[in-house]
Amino acid sequence: MQSKEIDTGTGDLLAVQEEGVLTLTLNRPDARNALSRPMTRALAEQLAHAEFDREVKCIVLTGAGKAFCAGGDVKGMAARGDGTVGDLTLDEAIHVQRDNQRATAGKLFKMPKPTLAALPGPAAGAGLSLALACDLRIMSSSAFMTTAFARVGFAGDYGGTYFLTQLVGSAKAREFYYLSERVRAEEALQLGLANWVCEPEELEERTRGIAGRLAGGPTVAYRYMKENLNRAMHGDVDDCLDLEATHHVHCGQTEDHREAAKAFAEKREPVFKGR
């Protein structure tokens, strides 16, 4: 199947769809892929469309060049003299920020499809938050993570406080936010912030392999696995047991389950069709 380039409306975000995988590339390499308004707007639009596009089975988020994302455009904020409000009222700015966060980090976390962040280099501030919002992360050995917010006088955004606390616990999350130290790839792997670490030249191929496995997997089961796992983060045990029971029985009625059971009996790999 040929890859299909998608017009995002801005050069700040590239989108390519191939064999069930939608790859979204933050594309401001000269600024370490710092977020811009056109970039976040396009990212929100692409994620909203991908959620309901049956041809999209998995989403990969990555960065162009040698960085994943440096977070907010601090140089631009300094030039404007106002990092958050601009020509909006305070209430309008808060509403816009909330909407942007839910449509990007929130969507990566909640959409019923696997999301994978591939980090060729640093993920800082809101860039780190976007990476942590994804289900899985693969890092180049030269990459690192840092909250960075304390260094620029911000409390944090795009859900990073939630995602980091869930992944490493409250005490470690506070350490990372208060001190803004760099977390190297191997430490990120040990802490559970990364799922895989590889050499820089291997990142693209390894990412393609993982994304391909996810795109070729049982789509309906993934949908409900993700809901189970997300709900388990804040639900009690009975809620989790009941939800698992409902989803387990539902998945048992799918073509994917019947194909997988048949393949198991025949000692072969199943061919999933996402229904």
Long-range contacts (C-beta under 8 A, 24 or more apart in sequence): 6-46, 8-42, 8-45, 8-46, 9-38, 9-41, 9-42, 9-45, 10-38, 10-39, 10-41, 10-42, 12-36, 12-38, 12-39, 12-42, 13-38, 13-39, 13-42, 13-43, 13-46, 14-64, 15-46, 17-55, 17-56, 19-212, 19-215, 20-55, 20-56, 20-57, 20-58, 20-215, 20-216, 21-56, 21-57, 21-58, 21-59, 21-60, 21-208, 21-211, 21-212, 21-214, 21-215, 22-46, 22-50, 22-53, 22-56, 22-58, 22-59, 22-60, 23-59, 23-60, 23-62, 23-211, 24-59, 24-60, 24-61, 24-62, 25-62, 25-63, 25-64, 26-61, 26-62, 26-63, 26-64, 26-68, 26-69, 26-127, 27-63, 27-64, 28-64, 29-63, 29-64, 29-65, 29-66, 29-67, 31-70, 31-73, 31-75, 32-63, 32-65, 32-66, 32-67, 32-69, 32-70, 32-121, 32-122, 33-63, 33-64, 33-65, 33-67, 33-68, 33-69, 33-70, 33-127, 34-69, 34-70, 34-71, 34-72, 34-73, 34-74, 34-75, 34-76, 34-127, 35-69, 35-71, 35-72, 35-73, 35-126, 35-127, 36-73, 36-76, 40-100, 40-104, 43-103, 43-104, 44-100, 44-103, 44-104, 44-107, 47-103, 47-104, 47-107, 47-108, 47-111, 48-103, 48-107, 50-111, 50-113, 51-107, 51-111, 51-112, 51-113, 54-274, 56-113, 57-113, 57-114, 57-214, 57-215, 57-216, 57-217, 57-219, 57-274, 58-113, 58-114, 58-115, 58-116, 58-211, 58-214, 58-215, 59-108, 59-111, 59-113, 59-114, 59-115, 59-116, 60-115, 60-116, 60-117, 60-118, 60-207, 60-211, 61-108, 61-115, 61-116, 61-117, 61-118, 61-130, 61-131, 61-134, 62-117, 62-118, 62-119, 62-120, 62-207, 63-119, 63-120, 63-121, 63-127, 65-120, 65-121, 66-120, 66-121, 66-142, 67-120, 67-121, 67-122, 67-123, 67-127, 68-117, 68-118, 68-119, 68-120, 68-121, 68-122, 68-123, 68-127, 68-131, 68-143, 69-123, 69-124, 69-126, 69-127, 69-128, 69-130, 69-131, 70-122, 70-124, 70-125, 70-127, 71-124, 71-125, 71-126, 71-127, 71-128, 71-129, 71-148, 72-125, 72-126, 72-152, 72-154, 72-157, 74-152, 83-152, 83-154, 97-157, 101-157, 101-158, 101-159, 104-130, 104-133, 104-158, 105-129, 105-130, 105-133, 105-158, 105-159, 105-163, 106-133, 106-159, 108-133, 108-134, 109-133, 109-134, 109-159, 109-163, 109-230, 110-230, 112-222, 112-223, 112-224, 112-226, 112-227, 113-219, 113-222, 113-223, 113-226, 114-214, 114-217, 114-222, 114-226, 116-207, 116-210, 116-211, 116-214, 118-203, 118-204, 118-207, 119-143, 119-145, 119-194, 120-200, 120-203, 122-146, 124-148, 125-149, 125-152, 125-154, 125-156, 125-157, 125-160, 126-157, 126-158, 126-160, 128-160, 128-164, 129-156, 129-157, 129-158, 129-159, 129-160, 129-163, 130-158, 132-159, 132-160, 132-163, 132-164, 132-167, 132-193, 133-158, 133-159, 133-163, 135-226, 136-195, 136-210, 137-188, 137-193, 137-194, 137-195, 137-196, 138-194, 138-195, 138-196, 138-197, 138-198, 138-203, 138-206, 138-207, 138-210, 139-185, 139-188, 139-189, 139-194, 139-196, 139-197, 139-198, 140-185, 140-197, 140-198, 140-199, 140-200, 140-203, 141-185, 141-186, 141-197, 141-198, 141-199, 141-200, 142-185, 142-200, 143-185, 144-182, 144-183, 144-184, 144-185, 144-188, 145-182, 145-183, 145-188, 145-193, 146-176, 146-180, 146-181, 146-182, 146-183, 147-176, 147-177, 147-180, 148-180, 149-177, 149-180, 150-177, 150-178, 150-179, 150-180, 151-180, 164-193, 166-233, 167-191, 167-192, 167-193, 168-192, 168-193, 216-272, 217-272, 218-251, 218-254, 218-256, 218-257, 218-260, 218-272, 218-274, 219-256, 219-272, 219-274, 219-275, 220-250, 220-251, 220-254, 220-256, 220-274, 220-275, 221-251, 221-254, 221-256, 221-257, 224-250, 224-251
